[in-house]
Amino acid sequence: MFHTKLYVGRGMARVVDVVARRLGISPERLEREAVEVWLRRRLALVEAEIAEILTKYGVRSAEELERYIRRGKVTEHPAWEDLITLERLLEEKKKLSEALRL
């Protein structure tokens, strides 16, 4: 871990440039790999949250959870809130996956 201040302001080197120089790699490579690592890490967190909600209700999809709610197989509260969260997470997963393909 670096123990010095890496970003020191206008006119000075960007943190990416400083770290890349210290690691002996190009700033472009560092940026590309850092973004990929961040995207993969975020995707794993999102997938874990999705799995948690699906497991909580014993369903395999947002559509199935909605059917369960409408048919009274699960209580509306907090199931509706969880469904909204699940739909948001699924959309985020889609965006993250698309970004990883760039």
N, C-alpha and C positions, 0 to 999 in steps of 0.2 A: 504494500500500500504506500502511496506517495504521501509524505507528511508535509509537503510544502504547498503553498497556495498556488493552484494551477491556473486560475484565471485572474488576471490582474488589471484588466480594464482596457480602455481605448489606447491604441497605439502599441499594445503589447500583444504577444502571441496568444492565439485562441487556445483553450484547454485541449482541444483535439490535436492541434499542432504540437503542443508541449508533450503530451502523452505519446503521440506517434513518434516523435523524435527520440524520446526516452526508450521506447520499445524497439526502435529501429525499423519501423514500418511506415508506409505512406499514410498521410492523413485520410486519404480517400478510402484506403483499405480499412483503417480503424473505424471510420464512420459507417461504412457498409456493414462490417461485421458487428458493430455495436447495435445498429438498427435491427439487424437480423436476430441477434440475441434477445433484444428487448421484445421484438414481435413474438418470438417463440415463447418467451417467458410469460408474456401477457396472455397469449393464446392458451397456454397450459393452465393458467389461473382461471380463465374464463371457462374452459372445458370442465375444470373441477367444480366450479359453481353450477354449471349446467347439470352435471351428473348428480350433484347434491340435491337439486330441486327435483329432478326426475325420480331419483331414488326415494325421496321423501314421500312421493305420491304413488310410487310403483307404476310409473308410466314411461313410455319411450319417446314421447314427443309433446310439443306444446299443444298440438291439436287434440291429442288424447287427454291431456290434462283439462283442456277446456270442455271436452265432452263429459269428463268425470264431474266437473263443477256443475254443468248444466243439468246433469242427470241426478245430482245430489249424492254421488258416490263419495265425495269429499266435501267438507264444510267450505262455504264460500269464503270465510275469513280464516286464515290468511291466504287461501288458495288463489283468489283473484290477484292479490298483490304479488304472489309468487309467479303467477302466469305472466304478469306484466314484466317482472324482472327477467323471467326466462326468455321472453320474446326479445327484450333488449340485449340480453347476453347472446342470443343466437345471431342477432344482427351484428353485434360486435365481433363474434367469431367469424362471420362471413367476411367482414371488412379486414380483419387481421389475416385471414387465409389469403384473401386477394392481394394484400400488401406483400405477403411472403412470396407470391408468384412473380412480382415485379423484377 
